[in-house]
Amino acid sequence: MMDIKKTSKLENVGYDIRGPVADEAAKMRAKGIAIISLNTGNPANFGFFAPQSIEDALIANIKSSEAYSDSRGIPAAIEAIRAYSTGKGIAGLSDEDIYTGNGVSELINISLQALLENGDEILIPTPDYPLWTSVATLCGGKVVHYICDEENEWLPDIADIRKKVSPRTKAIVLINPNNPTGALYSKDVLLDVLQIAREHNLIVFADEIYDRLVMDGEEHIAAASLAPDLFVVTFNGLSKSHMVAGFRCGWMCLSGDRKRAADYIEGIQMLASMRLCANVPAQSVICAALDDPYSAAPLLRPGGRIYEQRECIYNAIKEIPGLSSVKPKAAFYLFPKIDAEKYHIRDDEQFVLDFLHEHHVLMTHGKGFNWPRADHFRIVYLPAVPELMRIAERMRAFLRTYTQ
Ligand SMILES: Cc1ncc(COP(=O)(O)O)c(C=O)c1O
């Protein structure tokens, strides 16, 4: 009998955050080895819990959440998302412009599936949250990575974007605040990117899922608020800001020139209808969550857990010979650089695998974020400070003798 094979469409698709190194960690765990999992940004695994108002809303609405909803979402959730997004300066939104999804992840799938023809180009940052690259590739798109510059606080390199636009470019993805770097983009940077989109008729996909997890008194600016003339799709959700990643609760807002995008929007509507609707119990908490959108704010101030954990890991990592990093301003990720020459590192996946075997900490290598060189890795700094200090100590001990 013939072997059952996966589709060739998956040939260049990867998702290393839950890839081979995570598989190896699962095998080690099955043998009884305790592993610290720092591969996913999964707050509830580290003692971060949803506000009580979310639990109350879920319980209060569970009975009325048994039916499928409209494919865009339940009216109360749509209204709350519209009000929140309008409050962020995204102008002219009506209820028809909003779609709820089973996490932002599902909406990334829908928005790219509805758009890309084979060979269409899409500009995606490197490093990126790799789902964007994976889904674009699966849809037949040609991903063109533009550089975010570590020497410039990991901001998008505007000249590099300009160089990489071609007649086949359909869209540009902005991940702000950024995963894996924790960068937050200024108004000027956003305006520069938007101007390129304007000049080349590009759709802007703005992934802003970390917009409520910003530190140091900085403020997040929604890209769509700066470009009411452009067609922008803004993605957001509750996985990170309200610590309910398991609920699978996200949304997207379509703003700007919807007339030009009428056919594309028809495609989005069709795909949203085909999956019937997003998880209704999760939709039923959106109202309560967006009544208190900044419930995580105390965690982000001095004395708050996320703030103190960032200080701890950033300071500890920069003291380790051969490691350096840009201080993140948002989210809960650090993307340190390794002196690859010093440690003769040729394979960054091997680097994180060796660290896993020796010190039982699971992390993701830089190439897992489509970074082109074997000289970075990502730390999810969700563990409490004492645990982070132990992890940093293990990294210091590991690098004392490590070489490839
Ligand atoms: C930048 C970014 N976008 C989207 C997602 C997916 O989020 P969701 O849980 O809403 O599917 C993540 C998850 O880590 C992310 O980091």
The ligand as an SDF file (V2000), in Angstrom:
LIG
                    3D

 16 16  0  0  0  0  0  0  0  0999 V2000
    2.4540   38.6820   17.0100 C   0  0  0  0  0  0  0  0  0  0  0  0
    1.4350   37.6220   17.2620 C   0  0  0  0  0  0  0  0  0  0  0  0
    0.3450   37.5760   16.4970 N   0  0  0  0  0  0  0  0  0  0  0  0
   -0.5880   36.6360   16.6730 C   0  0  0  0  0  0  0  0  0  0  0  0
   -0.4500   35.6650   17.6350 C   0  0  0  0  0  0  0  0  0  0  0  0
   -1.5260   34.6170   17.7710 C   0  0  0  0  0  0  0  0  0  0  0  0
   -2.3770   34.9270   18.8130 O   0  0  0  0  0  0  0  0  0  0  0  0
   -3.7450   34.2070   19.0960 P   0  0  0  0  0  0  0  0  0  0  0  0
   -3.5950   33.5290   20.4230 O   0  0  0  0  0  0  0  0  0  0  0  0
   -4.7590   35.3210   19.1580 O   0  0  0  0  0  0  0  0  0  0  0  0
   -4.0170   33.2520   18.0050 O   0  0  0  0  0  0  0  0  0  0  0  0
    0.6770   35.6510   18.4570 C   0  0  0  0  0  0  0  0  0  0  0  0
    0.8680   34.6110   19.4660 C   0  0  0  0  0  0  0  0  0  0  0  0
    1.8990   34.4650   20.0960 O   0  0  0  0  0  0  0  0  0  0  0  0
    1.6470   36.6670   18.2690 C   0  0  0  0  0  0  0  0  0  0  0  0
    2.7550   36.7260   19.0010 O   0  0  0  0  0  0  0  0  0  0  0  0
  1  2  1  0
  2  3  1  0
  2 15  2  0
  3  4  2  0
  4  5  1  0
  5  6  1  0
  5 12  2  0
  6  7  1  0
  7  8  1  0
  8  9  2  0
  8 10  1  0
  8 11  1  0
 12 13  1  0
 12 15  1  0
 13 14  2  0
 15 16  1  0
M  END
$$$$
